[in-house]
Amino acid sequence: MTASPQHPDGALLGGRYRLENKIGAGSMGTVYRARDEFLGRDVAVKVVRSAAATAEEQRQTDAEAKILARLSHHSLVTLLDAGTHLSGPDFQQVYLVMELVEGADLRRRLQDGPLHPRQVAQLGYDLSLGLDYMHDAGVVHRDVKPANIMLFDYRGDDARLRAKLTDFGVALIARDPQPHNGTFTGTAAYMSPEQARGDAVGPESDIYSLGLVLLQCLTGVTAYPGPALESAVARLLRPPAIPDDAEVGFRVLLRAMTALEPQDRPSAHEASLALYELAVAPRARHRMAQPLIPADEAERLAAVRRYDLLDTPPDGSFDRITALAARLFSVPVAIVSVVDTDRIWFKSHHGTDVQQIGRDPGLCASAILQDDAWVVSDARIDPRTLANPLVAGEFGLQFYAGVPLHSRDGYNLGTLCILDREPREFSDADVRTLEDLAAIVMNDLELRLEGRHALIS
């Protein structure tokens, strides 16, 4: 295999990416901090180590670019560009341009010792969400390990670390043909039993690897240390040692995630739900006891349908209400929402172009469980929202106040809510003002309903 030349600082790739300094290296390439001179921003550039000396290397390089280009999630590093660079007369190198995540990787962080259990749950929640998204797209990462997990935080004070998965160099499309020749890919200390056996792998392999990563975060040591072959074989002979003094929720979850047989492991979605619970402070868990589905959900949805609010476009007649709410409370976002079976429709949305989101992460699903306003003054520390994707993700939600839209017969159809990316206080007078605006929305809906009834009769 022909080794690639070392790129000097200042080298220009693609006519726009100026390499500054090396920030990492892996089996397939070297990662540089670089400056995108066209857009004036810092990026990460991964230069493939060889010039595709074999057809397999070229396939793997192409696959990495295509996989990254398909995926877009706040827990995954984003691919911005890809290209080739002519390093010599007959030497062409592939490079990938990715978002630059400021901060150390998890491997470096663990050199300082184990993490607090809540931090482990928070990071695990982020990563399981990313894997759930990947797996749903038919992609298996195949190399989940601390060195491939980037850490960052929005405030720079470690109040809530976030995690992003990177380096998809050995990722495969789950439905594509996989090697059956007794070889394995991945990193020995974190590979799954099926990887160690050289078998075909699926999403369950990533769950096993994530389980070993989370276990190391709790203990500060790798579960299967030693030379590659010894480490790979060890997991076939014994389960990883999970500390007896770990919280029972962690013990149960990690035991399931690191089960020897793939079919005995939870899905990434199931793992994310368990990690969400573990991220919530024990003293506040009683707040989480109530279900996110109202007891009268069937009747509530019937009321929503009665007002003809489902599967309809945003309603411009409420735009002045949301604009007024945004001005009155000096917030960037105000929404009239309707909570459907599996999603939340934004019938009017001031300050955002989003028209719908899933029901699970939407705070409106919690707000309709109340008979009065639901206020989260600081979502970063409130146990009800600590690991919510809107809070933990790129949106950076820090404040939420929502008032249910009550129908005349007592059902909560949705909310009038306001959002901010900064924490803030919300007085009783503010609550009453928001309730008055919500009443105007409901009054309009009631008048429309009466008008339809009059036409029918």
KAURWO-V850270 format. One record per residue. N is the residue number from 1. SS is DSSP state (H for helix, E for strand, - for the rest). OMEGA is omega in radians with two decimals (* if undefined). NEAR is the number of other ideal C-beta (glycine too) atoms within 12 Angstrom. Layout:
n/ss/omega/near
N/SS/OMEGA/NEAR
N/SS/OMEGA/NEAR
//
This chain:
n/ss/omega/near
1/-/-3.12/14
2/-/-3.14/18
3/-/3.13/15
4/-/3.09/28
5/-/3.10/18
6/-/3.12/16
7/-/3.10/31
8/-/3.02/15
9/-/-3.14/16
10/-/3.11/15
11/-/-3.09/28
12/E/3.11/24
13/E/3.08/36
14/-/3.13/27
15/-/-3.09/14
16/-/-3.04/23
17/E/-3.10/36
18/E/-3.12/27
19/E/-3.11/33
20/E/3.12/25
21/E/-3.14/21
22/E/3.14/22
23/E/3.12/29
24/E/3.11/29
25/E/3.12/21
26/-/-3.08/27
27/-/-3.07/24
28/-/-3.09/37
29/E/-3.13/35
30/E/-3.11/32
31/E/-3.14/36
32/E/2.85/35
33/E/-3.08/28
34/E/3.11/40
35/E/3.03/26
36/E/-3.03/27
37/-/3.12/19
38/-/-3.11/18
39/-/3.11/14
40/-/-3.14/10
41/E/3.09/19
42/E/-3.13/25
43/E/3.00/37
44/E/-3.14/41
45/E/3.07/42
46/E/3.11/46
47/E/-3.11/41
48/E/-2.97/41
49/-/-3.14/29
50/-/3.14/26
51/-/3.13/28
52/-/-3.10/26
53/-/3.11/20
54/-/3.11/13
55/H/3.14/10
56/H/3.10/18
57/H/3.12/26
58/H/3.11/21
59/H/-3.12/21
60/H/3.11/31
61/H/3.12/35
62/H/-3.13/22
63/H/-3.14/30
64/H/-3.14/40
65/H/-3.11/31
66/H/3.14/23
67/H/3.13/34
68/H/-3.11/35
69/H/-3.12/22
70/H/-2.96/22
71/-/3.10/33
72/-/-3.09/20
73/-/-3.06/30
74/-/3.09/31
75/-/3.12/40
76/E/3.07/41
77/-/-3.04/39
78/-/3.03/28
79/E/-3.13/29
80/E/-3.06/29
81/E/3.06/29
82/E/3.14/29
83/E/3.10/25
84/E/-3.12/22
85/E/-3.14/32
86/E/-3.10/20
87/E/3.14/25
88/E/-3.10/12
89/-/-3.10/7
90/-/-3.03/11
91/E/-3.10/20
92/E/-3.13/23
93/E/3.06/37
94/E/3.05/37
95/E/3.12/41
96/E/3.13/44
97/E/-3.07/38
98/E/3.05/40
99/E/3.12/29
100/-/3.13/30
101/-/-3.14/34
102/-/3.13/19
103/-/-3.12/24
104/-/3.00/23
105/E/-3.06/33
106/H/3.12/39
107/H/3.13/26
108/H/-3.13/16
109/H/-3.10/30
110/H/3.04/29
111/-/3.10/16
112/-/3.12/14
113/-/-3.10/14
114/-/3.10/22
115/-/3.04/31
116/-/-3.12/21
117/H/3.13/31
118/H/3.08/32
119/H/3.11/32
120/H/3.14/39
121/H/-3.14/41
122/H/3.13/41
123/H/3.11/45
124/H/3.10/51
125/H/3.11/43
126/H/-3.05/47
127/H/3.13/48
128/H/3.05/48
129/H/3.11/41
130/H/3.12/43
131/H/3.10/51
132/H/3.10/35
133/H/3.13/30
134/H/-3.08/40
135/H/3.11/37
136/H/3.09/19
137/-/3.11/27
138/-/-3.08/18
139/E/3.05/36
140/E/-3.08/40
141/-/3.05/53
142/-/3.13/44
143/-/3.09/38
144/-/-3.12/50
145/-/-3.09/38
146/H/-3.12/37
147/H/3.14/30
148/H/3.13/40
149/E/-3.13/43
150/E/-3.13/38
151/E/3.07/34
152/E/3.04/30
153/-/-3.05/26
154/-/-3.01/25
155/-/-3.14/18
156/-/-3.12/11
157/-/3.12/9
158/-/3.13/22
159/-/3.11/21
160/-/3.10/36
161/-/3.05/38
162/E/-3.13/40
163/E/3.06/47
164/E/3.03/38
165/E/3.10/49
166/-/3.09/43
167/-/3.10/40
168/-/-3.03/42
169/-/3.14/37
170/-/3.10/37
171/-/3.09/40
172/E/2.96/33
173/E/-2.99/26
174/-/-3.08/25
175/-/3.14/14
176/-/3.07/19
177/-/-3.12/11
178/-/-3.06/24
179/-/3.08/22
180/-/-3.05/13
181/-/3.10/12
182/-/3.10/11
183/-/3.07/17
184/-/3.09/33
185/-/-3.11/34
186/-/-3.13/38
187/-/-2.94/32
188/H/-3.04/28
189/H/-3.04/34
190/H/-3.09/44
191/-/-3.14/42
192/-/3.07/46
193/H/-3.13/36
194/H/3.02/35
195/H/3.14/43
196/H/3.12/33
197/-/-3.09/24
198/-/3.14/22
199/-/3.00/24
200/-/-3.10/27
201/-/3.09/38
202/-/-3.13/31
203/H/-3.11/40
204/H/3.12/38
205/H/3.11/45
206/H/3.13/47
207/H/3.10/47
208/H/-3.12/48
209/H/3.10/51
210/H/3.09/54
211/H/3.10/48
212/H/3.11/42
213/H/-3.14/47
214/H/3.09/50
215/H/3.10/39
216/H/3.09/40
217/H/-3.14/41
218/H/-3.01/37
219/H/-3.09/27
220/-/-3.13/19
221/-/3.10/21
222/-/-3.11/29
223/-/-3.10/33
224/-/3.14/36
225/-/3.05/20
226/-/3.12/16
227/-/-3.01/12
228/H/-3.07/19
229/H/3.13/16
230/H/3.12/16
231/H/-3.10/26
232/H/-3.08/29
233/H/-3.03/21
234/H/-3.08/25
235/H/3.07/38
236/H/-3.07/23
237/H/-3.09/14
238/-/3.06/14
239/-/3.10/25
240/-/-3.14/36
241/-/3.12/23
242/-/-3.05/28
243/-/3.12/21
244/-/-3.10/11
245/-/3.06/11
246/-/3.12/25
247/-/-3.05/27
248/H/3.12/18
249/H/3.08/29
250/H/-3.10/34
251/H/-3.13/26
252/H/-3.08/22
253/H/-3.09/37
254/H/3.08/41
255/H/3.13/27
256/H/-3.11/29
257/H/-3.10/43
258/-/3.06/40
259/-/-3.09/25
260/-/-3.10/24
261/-/-3.09/19
262/H/-3.07/28
263/H/3.14/15
264/H/-3.10/18
265/-/3.08/33
266/-/3.01/33
267/-/3.09/27
268/H/3.12/42
269/H/3.12/24
270/H/3.10/24
271/H/-3.13/43
272/H/3.12/38
273/H/3.13/26
274/H/-3.13/35
275/H/3.05/44
276/H/3.13/35
277/H/-3.13/30
278/H/3.13/38
279/H/-3.11/39
280/-/-3.13/31
281/-/-3.13/23
282/H/-3.08/18
283/H/-3.10/9
284/H/-3.05/18
285/H/3.13/19
286/H/3.09/12
287/H/-3.09/19
288/H/-3.00/26
289/-/-3.09/12
290/-/-3.12/17
291/-/3.09/12
292/-/3.09/27
293/-/3.13/19
294/-/-3.13/28
295/-/-3.12/12
296/-/-3.02/19
297/H/-3.13/23
298/H/3.13/14
299/H/3.13/18
300/H/3.12/32
301/H/3.07/27
302/H/3.10/18
303/H/3.10/32
304/H/3.13/34
305/H/-3.14/21
306/H/3.12/23
307/-/3.10/34
308/-/-3.06/20
309/-/-3.07/37
310/-/3.10/24
311/-/3.07/15
312/-/-3.10/20
313/-/3.06/16
314/-/-3.03/24
315/-/-3.09/28
316/H/-3.11/17
317/H/3.12/19
318/H/-3.08/35
319/H/-3.14/22
320/H/3.09/20
321/H/-3.13/37
322/H/3.10/39
323/H/3.11/24
324/H/3.12/25
325/H/3.13/40
326/H/-3.14/29
327/H/-3.09/18
328/H/-3.06/22
329/H/3.11/34
330/-/3.11/17
331/-/-3.12/32
332/-/-3.01/26
333/E/3.02/36
334/E/-2.98/40
335/E/2.84/52
336/E/-3.04/47
337/E/3.00/48
338/E/-3.07/48
339/E/-3.14/44
340/-/-3.11/29
341/-/-3.04/22
342/-/-3.13/19
343/E/3.10/23
344/E/-3.14/38
345/E/3.07/35
346/E/-3.11/37
347/E/3.00/41
348/E/-3.08/39
349/E/3.10/36
350/E/3.09/33
351/-/3.08/26
352/-/3.11/26
353/-/-3.12/11
354/-/-3.12/23
355/-/3.12/21
356/E/3.02/28
357/E/3.07/30
358/E/-3.09/25
359/-/-3.03/27
360/-/-3.11/26
361/-/-3.06/31
362/-/3.14/38
363/-/3.11/42
364/H/3.10/45
365/H/3.06/40
366/H/-3.09/37
367/H/-3.11/40
368/-/3.06/42
369/-/-3.09/28
370/-/3.01/27
371/-/3.11/15
372/-/-3.05/21
373/-/3.07/33
374/E/-3.00/37
375/E/3.04/35
376/E/-3.05/36
377/-/3.13/23
378/-/-3.03/26
379/-/-3.12/37
380/-/-3.10/33
381/-/3.13/22
382/-/-3.08/29
383/-/3.12/28
384/-/-3.03/34
385/-/-2.98/39
386/-/-3.07/36
387/-/3.13/44
388/-/-3.10/41
389/H/3.12/33
390/H/3.11/38
391/H/-3.07/40
392/H/-3.06/41
393/-/-3.02/30
394/-/3.13/22
395/-/3.07/27
396/-/3.12/26
397/-/3.11/39
398/-/3.13/33
399/E/3.09/35
400/E/2.99/46
401/E/-3.11/45
402/E/3.10/42
403/E/-3.13/43
404/E/3.02/37
405/E/-3.07/44
406/E/2.98/29
407/-/-3.11/31
408/-/3.13/18
409/-/2.91/17
410/-/3.13/15
411/-/3.12/31
412/E/-3.06/36
413/E/-3.08/43
414/E/-3.09/45
415/E/2.73/46
416/E/-3.04/50
417/E/3.07/54
418/E/-3.07/48
419/E/3.08/46
420/E/3.09/32
421/-/3.05/26
422/-/3.07/21
423/-/-3.13/26
424/-/3.06/24
425/-/-3.11/17
426/-/-3.03/29
427/-/3.07/15
428/H/3.10/14
429/H/3.09/14
430/H/3.12/25
431/H/-3.12/24
432/H/3.10/18
433/H/3.12/25
434/H/3.10/41
435/H/3.11/30
436/H/3.12/21
437/H/3.09/39
438/H/3.13/42
439/H/3.10/22
440/H/3.10/25
441/H/-3.11/42
442/H/3.12/34
443/H/3.10/21
444/H/3.13/27
445/H/3.12/35
446/H/3.12/23
447/H/3.10/17
448/H/-3.14/22
449/H/3.12/25
450/H/3.13/17
451/H/3.12/15
452/H/3.11/15
453/H/-3.13/14
454/H/3.13/10
455/H/-3.13/9
456/H/-3.11/8
457/-/*/7
//
